């Protein structure tokens, strides 16, 4: 299991809109926001509910998570890919019989958002 950590996101205002402020030690892979809209999509109520279900109910696969959320597999998979891209969750590959399933695990315990104006 991956080590839990704090994710810091800094947005800075410039010419009437927000953009991601890069830190020297971060890579584009870690932070790829184009503005406040991307942050809003990442931190939506549906994704918060998804993180809560992963933490509390510990689903064994993406399909299991979709059932627990009462949502479609594709929508849940797309949301998980976004959360994984920004380092909120990790998908661990597990082999069962002839199948491979991906178990979602939370790897962030704190998210801090900074707005520089």
Backbone atoms as SQL, in Angstrom:
CREATE TABLE atoms (id INTEGER PRIMARY KEY, chain TEXT, resi INTEGER, resn TEXT, atom TEXT, x REAL, y REAL, z REAL);
INSERT INTO atoms VALUES
  (1, 'A', 1, 'UNK', 'N', 0.839, -1.182, 0.000),
  (2, 'A', 1, 'UNK', 'CA', 0.000, 0.000, 0.000),
  (3, 'A', 1, 'UNK', 'C', 0.881, 1.241, 0.000),
  (4, 'A', 2, 'UNK', 'N', 0.489, 2.243, -0.748),
  (5, 'A', 2, 'UNK', 'CA', 1.267, 3.461, -0.862),
  (6, 'A', 2, 'UNK', 'C', 1.176, 4.288, 0.412),
  (7, 'A', 3, 'UNK', 'N', 2.202, 5.079, 0.646),
  (8, 'A', 3, 'UNK', 'CA', 2.256, 5.946, 1.814),
  (9, 'A', 3, 'UNK', 'C', 1.278, 7.114, 1.640),
  (10, 'A', 4, 'UNK', 'N', 0.535, 7.441, 2.686),
  (11, 'A', 4, 'UNK', 'CA', -0.376, 8.584, 2.603),
  (12, 'A', 4, 'UNK', 'C', 0.425, 9.871, 2.650),
  (13, 'A', 5, 'UNK', 'N', -0.149, 10.923, 2.075),
  (14, 'A', 5, 'UNK', 'CA', 0.573, 12.180, 1.985),
  (15, 'A', 5, 'UNK', 'C', -0.399, 13.337, 1.832),
  (16, 'A', 6, 'UNK', 'N', 0.143, 14.541, 1.888),
  (17, 'A', 6, 'UNK', 'CA', -0.631, 15.751, 1.692),
  (18, 'A', 6, 'UNK', 'C', -0.427, 16.232, 0.261),
  (19, 'A', 7, 'UNK', 'N', -1.509, 16.579, -0.402),
  (20, 'A', 7, 'UNK', 'CA', -1.445, 17.124, -1.762),
  (21, 'A', 7, 'UNK', 'C', -1.665, 18.623, -1.644),
  (22, 'A', 8, 'UNK', 'N', -0.722, 19.426, -2.143),
  (23, 'A', 8, 'UNK', 'CA', -0.856, 20.878, -2.121),
  (24, 'A', 8, 'UNK', 'C', -1.074, 21.391, -3.534),
  (25, 'A', 9, 'UNK', 'N', -2.076, 22.240, -3.676),
  (26, 'A', 9, 'UNK', 'CA', -2.416, 22.833, -4.967),
  (27, 'A', 9, 'UNK', 'C', -2.423, 24.346, -4.775),
  (28, 'A', 10, 'UNK', 'N', -1.676, 25.059, -5.594),
  (29, 'A', 10, 'UNK', 'CA', -1.637, 26.513, -5.491),
  (30, 'A', 10, 'UNK', 'C', -2.126, 27.120, -6.797),
  (31, 'A', 11, 'UNK', 'N', -3.154, 27.941, -6.699),
  (32, 'A', 11, 'UNK', 'CA', -3.683, 28.665, -7.846),
  (33, 'A', 11, 'UNK', 'C', -3.385, 30.139, -7.655),
  (34, 'A', 12, 'UNK', 'N', -2.972, 30.799, -8.733),
  (35, 'A', 12, 'UNK', 'CA', -2.660, 32.219, -8.657),
  (36, 'A', 12, 'UNK', 'C', -3.494, 32.978, -9.670),
  (37, 'A', 13, 'UNK', 'N', -3.968, 34.138, -9.272),
  (38, 'A', 13, 'UNK', 'CA', -4.780, 34.984, -10.145),
  (39, 'A', 13, 'UNK', 'C', -3.856, 35.764, -11.077),
  (40, 'A', 14, 'UNK', 'N', -4.239, 35.836, -12.337),
  (41, 'A', 14, 'UNK', 'CA', -3.516, 36.639, -13.321),
  (42, 'A', 14, 'UNK', 'C', -4.487, 37.065, -14.409),
  (43, 'A', 15, 'UNK', 'N', -4.635, 38.365, -14.589),
  (44, 'A', 15, 'UNK', 'CA', -5.499, 38.927, -15.632),
  (45, 'A', 15, 'UNK', 'C', -6.929, 38.418, -15.535),
  (46, 'A', 16, 'UNK', 'N', -7.452, 38.310, -14.320),
  (47, 'A', 16, 'UNK', 'CA', -8.850, 37.949, -14.131),
  (48, 'A', 16, 'UNK', 'C', -9.175, 36.475, -14.144),
  (49, 'A', 17, 'UNK', 'N', -8.176, 35.610, -14.153),
  (50, 'A', 17, 'UNK', 'CA', -8.450, 34.173, -14.089),
  (51, 'A', 17, 'UNK', 'C', -7.356, 33.490, -13.282),
  (52, 'A', 18, 'UNK', 'N', -7.663, 32.299, -12.785),
  (53, 'A', 18, 'UNK', 'CA', -6.699, 31.545, -11.998),
  (54, 'A', 18, 'UNK', 'C', -5.931, 30.575, -12.872),
  (55, 'A', 19, 'UNK', 'N', -4.670, 30.360, -12.541),
  (56, 'A', 19, 'UNK', 'CA', -3.881, 29.322, -13.194),
  (57, 'A', 19, 'UNK', 'C', -3.060, 28.624, -12.127),
  (58, 'A', 20, 'UNK', 'N', -2.612, 27.445, -12.442),
  (59, 'A', 20, 'UNK', 'CA', -1.826, 26.682, -11.485),
  (60, 'A', 20, 'UNK', 'C', -0.443, 27.272, -11.378),
  (61, 'A', 21, 'UNK', 'N', -0.016, 27.503, -10.156),
  (62, 'A', 21, 'UNK', 'CA', 1.338, 27.997, -9.920),
  (63, 'A', 21, 'UNK', 'C', 2.246, 26.804, -9.714),
  (64, 'A', 22, 'UNK', 'N', 3.183, 26.622, -10.608),
  (65, 'A', 22, 'UNK', 'CA', 4.093, 25.478, -10.540),
  (66, 'A', 22, 'UNK', 'C', 5.171, 25.706, -9.494),
  (67, 'A', 23, 'UNK', 'N', 5.536, 24.648, -8.821),
  (68, 'A', 23, 'UNK', 'CA', 6.684, 24.690, -7.925),
  (69, 'A', 23, 'UNK', 'C', 7.830, 23.999, -8.645),
  (70, 'A', 24, 'UNK', 'N', 9.031, 24.411, -8.343),
  (71, 'A', 24, 'UNK', 'CA', 10.195, 23.856, -9.039),
  (72, 'A', 24, 'UNK', 'C', 10.332, 22.350, -8.880),
  (73, 'A', 25, 'UNK', 'N', 9.976, 21.834, -7.716),
  (74, 'A', 25, 'UNK', 'CA', 10.169, 20.399, -7.490),
  (75, 'A', 25, 'UNK', 'C', 8.984, 19.538, -7.903),
  (76, 'A', 26, 'UNK', 'N', 7.966, 20.129, -8.513),
  (77, 'A', 26, 'UNK', 'CA', 6.833, 19.339, -8.983),
  (78, 'A', 26, 'UNK', 'C', 6.922, 19.168, -10.497),
  (79, 'A', 27, 'UNK', 'N', 6.313, 18.132, -10.977),
  (80, 'A', 27, 'UNK', 'CA', 6.324, 17.887, -12.412),
  (81, 'A', 27, 'UNK', 'C', 4.929, 18.100, -12.982),
  (82, 'A', 28, 'UNK', 'N', 4.855, 18.219, -14.292),
  (83, 'A', 28, 'UNK', 'CA', 3.562, 18.394, -14.948),
  (84, 'A', 28, 'UNK', 'C', 2.665, 17.201, -14.689),
  (85, 'A', 29, 'UNK', 'N', 3.240, 16.028, -14.517),
  (86, 'A', 29, 'UNK', 'CA', 2.454, 14.829, -14.207),
  (87, 'A', 29, 'UNK', 'C', 1.707, 14.997, -12.883),
  (88, 'A', 30, 'UNK', 'N', 2.348, 15.644, -11.917),
  (89, 'A', 30, 'UNK', 'CA', 1.720, 15.835, -10.615),
  (90, 'A', 30, 'UNK', 'C', 0.592, 16.846, -10.655),
  (91, 'A', 31, 'UNK', 'N', 0.800, 17.955, -11.378),
  (92, 'A', 31, 'UNK', 'CA', -0.195, 19.028, -11.421),
  (93, 'A', 31, 'UNK', 'C', -0.399, 19.448, -12.864),
  (94, 'A', 32, 'UNK', 'N', -1.585, 19.276, -13.363),
  (95, 'A', 32, 'UNK', 'CA', -1.858, 19.603, -14.756),
  (96, 'A', 32, 'UNK', 'C', -3.140, 20.421, -14.860),
  (97, 'A', 33, 'UNK', 'N', -3.357, 21.349, -13.938),
  (98, 'A', 33, 'UNK', 'CA', -4.561, 22.161, -13.967),
  (99, 'A', 33, 'UNK', 'C', -4.414, 23.280, -14.979),
  (100, 'A', 34, 'UNK', 'N', -5.495, 23.565, -15.703),
  (101, 'A', 34, 'UNK', 'CA', -5.493, 24.705, -16.610),
  (102, 'A', 34, 'UNK', 'C', -6.173, 25.891, -15.945),
  (103, 'A', 35, 'UNK', 'N', -6.774, 25.697, -14.813),
  (104, 'A', 35, 'UNK', 'CA', -7.428, 26.790, -14.110),
  (105, 'A', 35, 'UNK', 'C', -8.381, 26.286, -13.048),
  (106, 'A', 36, 'UNK', 'N', -9.193, 27.180, -12.573),
  (107, 'A', 36, 'UNK', 'CA', -10.111, 26.881, -11.482),
  (108, 'A', 36, 'UNK', 'C', -11.163, 25.839, -11.876),
  (109, 'A', 37, 'UNK', 'N', -11.529, 25.783, -13.151),
  (110, 'A', 37, 'UNK', 'CA', -12.515, 24.803, -13.611),
  (111, 'A', 37, 'UNK', 'C', -12.020, 23.372, -13.386),
  (112, 'A', 38, 'UNK', 'N', -10.763, 23.119, -13.696),
  (113, 'A', 38, 'UNK', 'CA', -10.203, 21.784, -13.493),
  (114, 'A', 38, 'UNK', 'C', -10.178, 21.422, -12.012),
  (115, 'A', 39, 'UNK', 'N', -9.850, 22.386, -11.172),
  (116, 'A', 39, 'UNK', 'CA', -9.856, 22.140, -9.735),
  (117, 'A', 39, 'UNK', 'C', -11.269, 21.818, -9.262),
  (118, 'A', 40, 'UNK', 'N', -12.226, 22.558, -9.762),
  (119, 'A', 40, 'UNK', 'CA', -13.619, 22.338, -9.381),
  (120, 'A', 40, 'UNK', 'C', -14.099, 20.945, -9.804),
  (121, 'A', 41, 'UNK', 'N', -13.712, 20.516, -11.000),
  (122, 'A', 41, 'UNK', 'CA', -14.084, 19.175, -11.460),
  (123, 'A', 41, 'UNK', 'C', -13.433, 18.100, -10.595),
  (124, 'A', 42, 'UNK', 'N', -12.189, 18.332, -10.206),
  (125, 'A', 42, 'UNK', 'CA', -11.470, 17.359, -9.391),
  (126, 'A', 42, 'UNK', 'C', -12.087, 17.232, -8.004),
  (127, 'A', 43, 'UNK', 'N', -12.523, 18.347, -7.439),
  (128, 'A', 43, 'UNK', 'CA', -13.032, 18.352, -6.069),
  (129, 'A', 43, 'UNK', 'C', -14.556, 18.424, -6.017),
  (130, 'A', 44, 'UNK', 'N', -15.225, 17.742, -6.917),
  (131, 'A', 44, 'UNK', 'CA', -16.685, 17.750, -6.959),
  (132, 'A', 44, 'UNK', 'C', -17.268, 16.912, -5.824),
  (133, 'A', 45, 'UNK', 'N', -18.547, 17.117, -5.540),
  (134, 'A', 45, 'UNK', 'CA', -19.226, 16.339, -4.501),
  (135, 'A', 45, 'UNK', 'C', -19.231, 14.853, -4.831),
  (136, 'A', 46, 'UNK', 'N', -19.364, 14.518, -6.101),
  (137, 'A', 46, 'UNK', 'CA', -19.394, 13.107, -6.503),
  (138, 'A', 46, 'UNK', 'C', -18.045, 12.432, -6.239),
  (139, 'A', 47, 'UNK', 'N', -16.965, 13.148, -6.491),
  (140, 'A', 47, 'UNK', 'CA', -15.640, 12.574, -6.219),
  (141, 'A', 47, 'UNK', 'C', -15.388, 12.493, -4.718),
  (142, 'A', 48, 'UNK', 'N', -15.912, 13.451, -3.955),
  (143, 'A', 48, 'UNK', 'CA', -15.801, 13.393, -2.492),
  (144, 'A', 48, 'UNK', 'C', -16.552, 12.175, -1.960),
  (145, 'A', 49, 'UNK', 'N', -17.730, 11.913, -2.515),
  (146, 'A', 49, 'UNK', 'CA', -18.507, 10.735, -2.123),
  (147, 'A', 49, 'UNK', 'C', -17.750, 9.459, -2.479),
  (148, 'A', 50, 'UNK', 'N', -17.112, 9.470, -3.649),
  (149, 'A', 50, 'UNK', 'CA', -16.331, 8.316, -4.088),
  (150, 'A', 50, 'UNK', 'C', -15.174, 8.057, -3.122),
  (151, 'A', 51, 'UNK', 'N', -14.455, 9.113, -2.737),
  (152, 'A', 51, 'UNK', 'CA', -13.347, 8.958, -1.798),
  (153, 'A', 51, 'UNK', 'C', -13.841, 8.433, -0.449),
  (154, 'A', 52, 'UNK', 'N', -14.990, 8.906, -0.014),
  (155, 'A', 52, 'UNK', 'CA', -15.569, 8.451, 1.251),
  (156, 'A', 52, 'UNK', 'C', -15.906, 6.963, 1.202),
  (157, 'A', 53, 'UNK', 'N', -16.504, 6.511, 0.113),
  (158, 'A', 53, 'UNK', 'CA', -16.857, 5.094, -0.037),
  (159, 'A', 53, 'UNK', 'C', -15.597, 4.233, -0.099),
  (160, 'A', 54, 'UNK', 'N', -14.572, 4.700, -0.795),
  (161, 'A', 54, 'UNK', 'CA', -13.308, 3.941, -0.860),
  (162, 'A', 54, 'UNK', 'C', -12.723, 3.817, 0.546),
  (163, 'A', 55, 'UNK', 'N', -12.742, 4.902, 1.303),
  (164, 'A', 55, 'UNK', 'CA', -12.170, 4.897, 2.648),
  (165, 'A', 55, 'UNK', 'C', -12.971, 4.022, 3.614),
  (166, 'A', 56, 'UNK', 'N', -14.292, 4.152, 3.584),
  (167, 'A', 56, 'UNK', 'CA', -15.135, 3.468, 4.562),
  (168, 'A', 56, 'UNK', 'C', -15.456, 2.016, 4.197),
  (169, 'A', 57, 'UNK', 'N', -15.774, 1.764, 2.919),
  (170, 'A', 57, 'UNK', 'CA', -16.268, 0.435, 2.524),
  (171, 'A', 57, 'UNK', 'C', -15.217, -0.437, 1.857),
  (172, 'A', 58, 'UNK', 'N', -14.067, 0.143, 1.523),
  (173, 'A', 58, 'UNK', 'CA', -12.931, -0.586, 0.952),
  (174, 'A', 58, 'UNK', 'C', -13.338, -1.545, -0.178),
  (175, 'A', 59, 'UNK', 'N', -13.822, -1.010, -1.301),
  (176, 'A', 59, 'UNK', 'CA', -14.226, -1.875, -2.412),
  (177, 'A', 59, 'UNK', 'C', -13.043, -2.680, -2.959),
  (178, 'A', 60, 'UNK', 'N', -13.355, -3.866, -3.465),
  (179, 'A', 60, 'UNK', 'CA', -12.317, -4.767, -3.966),
  (180, 'A', 60, 'UNK', 'C', -11.956, -4.532, -5.433),
  (181, 'A', 61, 'UNK', 'N', -12.776, -3.723, -6.119),
  (182, 'A', 61, 'UNK', 'CA', -12.525, -3.474, -7.540),
  (183, 'A', 61, 'UNK', 'C', -13.286, -2.214, -7.962),
  (184, 'A', 62, 'UNK', 'N', -13.029, -1.764, -9.170),
  (185, 'A', 62, 'UNK', 'CA', -13.762, -0.614, -9.711),
  (186, 'A', 62, 'UNK', 'C', -15.235, -0.974, -9.853),
  (187, 'A', 63, 'UNK', 'N', -15.516, -2.182, -10.306),
  (188, 'A', 63, 'UNK', 'CA', -16.895, -2.638, -10.447),
  (189, 'A', 63, 'UNK', 'C', -17.608, -2.635, -9.095),
  (190, 'A', 64, 'UNK', 'N', -16.933, -3.130, -8.070),
  (191, 'A', 64, 'UNK', 'CA', -17.499, -3.145, -6.716),
  (192, 'A', 64, 'UNK', 'C', -17.774, -1.714, -6.237),
  (193, 'A', 65, 'UNK', 'N', -16.867, -0.800, -6.518),
  (194, 'A', 65, 'UNK', 'CA', -17.063, 0.605, -6.155),
  (195, 'A', 65, 'UNK', 'C', -18.271, 1.190, -6.884),
  (196, 'A', 66, 'UNK', 'N', -18.408, 0.901, -8.169),
  (197, 'A', 66, 'UNK', 'CA', -19.547, 1.394, -8.954),
  (198, 'A', 66, 'UNK', 'C', -20.864, 0.891, -8.352),
  (199, 'A', 67, 'UNK', 'N', -20.896, -0.380, -7.938),
  (200, 'A', 67, 'UNK', 'CA', -22.107, -0.931, -7.309),
  (201, 'A', 67, 'UNK', 'C', -22.405, -0.224, -5.995),
  (202, 'A', 68, 'UNK', 'N', -21.388, 0.009, -5.186),
  (203, 'A', 68, 'UNK', 'CA', -21.584, 0.668, -3.887),
  (204, 'A', 68, 'UNK', 'C', -22.044, 2.126, -4.059),
  (205, 'A', 69, 'UNK', 'N', -21.628, 2.763, -5.153),
  (206, 'A', 69, 'UNK', 'CA', -22.019, 4.145, -5.436),
  (207, 'A', 69, 'UNK', 'C', -23.334, 4.237, -6.199),
  (208, 'A', 70, 'UNK', 'N', -23.806, 3.101, -6.711),
  (209, 'A', 70, 'UNK', 'CA', -25.001, 3.059, -7.560),
  (210, 'A', 70, 'UNK', 'C', -24.819, 3.941, -8.796),
  (211, 'A', 71, 'UNK', 'N', -23.648, 3.802, -9.421),
  (212, 'A', 71, 'UNK', 'CA', -23.299, 4.559, -10.625),
  (213, 'A', 71, 'UNK', 'C', -22.799, 3.584, -11.684),
  (214, 'A', 72, 'UNK', 'N', -22.744, 4.053, -12.917),
  (215, 'A', 72, 'UNK', 'CA', -22.242, 3.238, -14.007),
  (216, 'A', 72, 'UNK', 'C', -20.738, 3.027, -13.919),
  (217, 'A', 73, 'UNK', 'N', -20.287, 1.868, -14.412),
  (218, 'A', 73, 'UNK', 'CA', -18.863, 1.525, -14.361),
  (219, 'A', 73, 'UNK', 'C', -18.007, 2.560, -15.079),
  (220, 'A', 74, 'UNK', 'N', -18.403, 2.958, -16.286),
  (221, 'A', 74, 'UNK', 'CA', -17.583, 3.884, -17.074),
  (222, 'A', 74, 'UNK', 'C', -17.414, 5.220, -16.361),
  (223, 'A', 75, 'UNK', 'N', -18.487, 5.763, -15.785),
  (224, 'A', 75, 'UNK', 'CA', -18.401, 7.050, -15.088),
  (225, 'A', 75, 'UNK', 'C', -17.470, 6.947, -13.878),
  (226, 'A', 76, 'UNK', 'N', -17.590, 5.858, -13.133),
  (227, 'A', 76, 'UNK', 'CA', -16.737, 5.654, -11.971),
  (228, 'A', 76, 'UNK', 'C', -15.284, 5.473, -12.405),
  (229, 'A', 77, 'UNK', 'N', -15.062, 4.701, -13.451),
  (230, 'A', 77, 'UNK', 'CA', -13.715, 4.479, -13.968),
  (231, 'A', 77, 'UNK', 'C', -13.086, 5.800, -14.417),
  (232, 'A', 78, 'UNK', 'N', -13.834, 6.636, -15.134),
  (233, 'A', 78, 'UNK', 'CA', -13.317, 7.932, -15.583),
  (234, 'A', 78, 'UNK', 'C', -12.954, 8.823, -14.397),
  (235, 'A', 79, 'UNK', 'N', -13.818, 8.858, -13.387),
  (236, 'A', 79, 'UNK', 'CA', -13.534, 9.668, -12.195),
  (237, 'A', 79, 'UNK', 'C', -12.305, 9.142, -11.454),
  (238, 'A', 80, 'UNK', 'N', -12.183, 7.833, -11.369),
  (239, 'A', 80, 'UNK', 'CA', -11.017, 7.249, -10.702),
  (240, 'A', 80, 'UNK', 'C', -9.725, 7.570, -11.441),
  (241, 'A', 81, 'UNK', 'N', -9.765, 7.547, -12.763),
  (242, 'A', 81, 'UNK', 'CA', -8.568, 7.873, -13.552),
  (243, 'A', 81, 'UNK', 'C', -8.114, 9.304, -13.266),
  (244, 'A', 82, 'UNK', 'N', -9.064, 10.232, -13.134),
  (245, 'A', 82, 'UNK', 'CA', -8.723, 11.619, -12.814),
  (246, 'A', 82, 'UNK', 'C', -8.137, 11.715, -11.405),
  (247, 'A', 83, 'UNK', 'N', -8.766, 11.048, -10.445),
  (248, 'A', 83, 'UNK', 'CA', -8.250, 11.056, -9.078),
  (249, 'A', 83, 'UNK', 'C', -6.870, 10.398, -8.998),
  (250, 'A', 84, 'UNK', 'N', -6.660, 9.377, -9.809),
  (251, 'A', 84, 'UNK', 'CA', -5.356, 8.718, -9.846),
  (252, 'A', 84, 'UNK', 'C', -4.310, 9.633, -10.481),
  (253, 'A', 85, 'UNK', 'N', -4.692, 10.309, -11.540),
  (254, 'A', 85, 'UNK', 'CA', -3.765, 11.211, -12.247),
  (255, 'A', 85, 'UNK', 'C', -3.213, 12.287, -11.317),
  (256, 'A', 86, 'UNK', 'N', -4.062, 12.788, -10.419),
  (257, 'A', 86, 'UNK', 'CA', -3.632, 13.842, -9.515),
  (258, 'A', 86, 'UNK', 'C', -3.173, 13.315, -8.161),
  (259, 'A', 87, 'UNK', 'N', -3.004, 11.999, -8.056),
  (260, 'A', 87, 'UNK', 'CA', -2.390, 11.418, -6.878),
  (261, 'A', 87, 'UNK', 'C', -3.279, 11.269, -5.659),
  (262, 'A', 88, 'UNK', 'N', -4.595, 11.249, -5.840),
  (263, 'A', 88, 'UNK', 'CA', -5.510, 11.071, -4.714),
  (264, 'A', 88, 'UNK', 'C', -5.729, 9.595, -4.407),
  (265, 'A', 89, 'UNK', 'N', -5.765, 8.763, -5.446),
  (266, 'A', 89, 'UNK', 'CA', -5.975, 7.330, -5.263),
  (267, 'A', 89, 'UNK', 'C', -4.937, 6.548, -6.054),
  (268, 'A', 90, 'UNK', 'N', -4.800, 5.294, -5.681),
  (269, 'A', 90, 'UNK', 'CA', -3.929, 4.369, -6.396),
  (270, 'A', 90, 'UNK', 'C', -4.759, 3.151, -6.761),
  (271, 'A', 91, 'UNK', 'N', -4.600, 2.662, -7.977),
  (272, 'A', 91, 'UNK', 'CA', -5.294, 1.447, -8.410),
  (273, 'A', 91, 'UNK', 'C', -4.292, 0.305, -8.379),
  (274, 'A', 92, 'UNK', 'N', -4.522, -0.632, -7.465),
  (275, 'A', 92, 'UNK', 'CA', -3.631, -1.767, -7.300),
  (276, 'A', 92, 'UNK', 'C', -4.161, -2.937, -8.112),
  (277, 'A', 93, 'UNK', 'N', -3.312, -3.497, -8.943),
  (278, 'A', 93, 'UNK', 'CA', -3.703, -4.615, -9.801),
  (279, 'A', 93, 'UNK', 'C', -3.664, -5.915, -8.997),
  (280, 'A', 94, 'UNK', 'N', -4.774, -6.667, -9.035),
  (281, 'A', 94, 'UNK', 'CA', -4.865, -7.956, -8.353),
  (282, 'A', 94, 'UNK', 'C', -5.385, -9.002, -9.323),
  (283, 'A', 95, 'UNK', 'N', -4.774, -10.165, -9.306),
  (284, 'A', 95, 'UNK', 'CA', -5.215, -11.252, -10.182),
  (285, 'A', 95, 'UNK', 'C', -6.121, -12.190, -9.414),
  (286, 'A', 96, 'UNK', 'N', -7.287, -12.478, -10.011),
  (287, 'A', 96, 'UNK', 'CA', -8.225, -13.439, -9.435),
  (288, 'A', 96, 'UNK', 'C', -8.659, -14.375, -10.557),
  (289, 'A', 97, 'UNK', 'N', -8.348, -15.645, -10.405),
  (290, 'A', 97, 'UNK', 'CA', -8.643, -16.644, -11.435),
  (291, 'A', 97, 'UNK', 'C', -8.074, -16.176, -12.767),
  (292, 'A', 98, 'UNK', 'N', -8.935, -15.971, -13.770),
  (293, 'A', 98, 'UNK', 'CA', -8.467, -15.555, -15.095),
  (294, 'A', 98, 'UNK', 'C', -8.614, -14.055, -15.331),
  (295, 'A', 99, 'UNK', 'N', -8.928, -13.314, -14.297),
  (296, 'A', 99, 'UNK', 'CA', -9.185, -11.880, -14.449),
  (297, 'A', 99, 'UNK', 'C', -8.181, -11.058, -13.657),
  (298, 'A', 100, 'UNK', 'N', -8.052, -9.824, -14.094),
  (299, 'A', 100, 'UNK', 'CA', -7.259, -8.848, -13.363),
  (300, 'A', 100, 'UNK', 'C', -8.215, -7.740, -12.947),
  (301, 'A', 101, 'UNK', 'N', -8.205, -7.424, -11.670),
  (302, 'A', 101, 'UNK', 'CA', -9.055, -6.333, -11.204),
  (303, 'A', 101, 'UNK', 'C', -8.165, -5.245, -10.593),
  (304, 'A', 102, 'UNK', 'N', -8.708, -4.051, -10.566),
  (305, 'A', 102, 'UNK', 'CA', -7.972, -2.910, -10.036),
  (306, 'A', 102, 'UNK', 'C', -8.666, -2.430, -8.766),
  (307, 'A', 103, 'UNK', 'N', -7.985, -2.550, -7.651),
  (308, 'A', 103, 'UNK', 'CA', -8.537, -2.172, -6.354),
  (309, 'A', 103, 'UNK', 'C', -8.161, -0.720, -6.047),
  (310, 'A', 104, 'UNK', 'N', -9.163, 0.159, -5.841),
  (311, 'A', 104, 'UNK', 'CA', -8.855, 1.555, -5.513),
  (312, 'A', 104, 'UNK', 'C', -8.481, 1.723, -4.039),
  (313, 'A', 105, 'UNK', 'N', -7.434, 2.504, -3.797),
  (314, 'A', 105, 'UNK', 'CA', -6.976, 2.798, -2.449),
  (315, 'A', 105, 'UNK', 'C', -6.656, 4.281, -2.356),
  (316, 'A', 106, 'UNK', 'N', -7.060, 4.920, -1.276),
  (317, 'A', 106, 'UNK', 'CA', -6.752, 6.334, -1.080),
  (318, 'A', 106, 'UNK', 'C', -5.305, 6.473, -0.629),
  (319, 'A', 107, 'UNK', 'N', -4.563, 7.401, -1.245),
  (320, 'A', 107, 'UNK', 'CA', -3.161, 7.617, -0.886),
  (321, 'A', 107, 'UNK', 'C', -2.914, 9.042, -0.381),
  (322, 'A', 108, 'UNK', 'N', -3.949, 9.844, -0.270),
  (323, 'A', 108, 'UNK', 'CA', -3.832, 11.210, 0.237),
  (324, 'A', 108, 'UNK', 'C', -4.716, 11.330, 1.465),
  (325, 'A', 109, 'UNK', 'N', -4.191, 11.923, 2.520),
  (326, 'A', 109, 'UNK', 'CA', -5.023, 12.117, 3.693),
  (327, 'A', 109, 'UNK', 'C', -5.394, 13.577, 3.905),
  (328, 'A', 110, 'UNK', 'N', -4.739, 14.499, 3.195),
  (329, 'A', 110, 'UNK', 'CA', -5.028, 15.920, 3.315),
  (330, 'A', 110, 'UNK', 'C', -4.827, 16.600, 1.973),
  (331, 'A', 111, 'UNK', 'N', -5.743, 17.503, 1.628),
  (332, 'A', 111, 'UNK', 'CA', -5.598, 18.322, 0.426),
  (333, 'A', 111, 'UNK', 'C', -5.630, 19.788, 0.879),
  (334, 'A', 112, 'UNK', 'N', -4.615, 20.529, 0.494),
  (335, 'A', 112, 'UNK', 'CA', -4.535, 21.946, 0.830),
  (336, 'A', 112, 'UNK', 'C', -4.548, 22.748, -0.467),
  (337, 'A', 113, 'UNK', 'N', -5.473, 23.690, -0.560),
  (338, 'A', 113, 'UNK', 'CA', -5.565, 24.537, -1.751),
  (339, 'A', 113, 'UNK', 'C', -5.212, 25.955, -1.337),
  (340, 'A', 114, 'UNK', 'N', -4.253, 26.547, -2.042),
  (341, 'A', 114, 'UNK', 'CA', -3.835, 27.920, -1.795),
  (342, 'A', 114, 'UNK', 'C', -4.254, 28.780, -2.979),
  (343, 'A', 115, 'UNK', 'N', -4.836, 29.940, -2.703),
  (344, 'A', 115, 'UNK', 'CA', -5.183, 30.904, -3.747),
  (345, 'A', 115, 'UNK', 'C', -4.344, 32.140, -3.532),
  (346, 'A', 116, 'UNK', 'N', -3.512, 32.495, -4.515),
  (347, 'A', 116, 'UNK', 'CA', -2.728, 33.724, -4.432),
  (348, 'A', 116, 'UNK', 'C', -3.389, 34.786, -5.287),
  (349, 'A', 117, 'UNK', 'N', -3.661, 35.901, -4.665),
  (350, 'A', 117, 'UNK', 'CA', -4.348, 37.000, -5.379),
  (351, 'A', 117, 'UNK', 'C', -3.446, 38.196, -5.438);
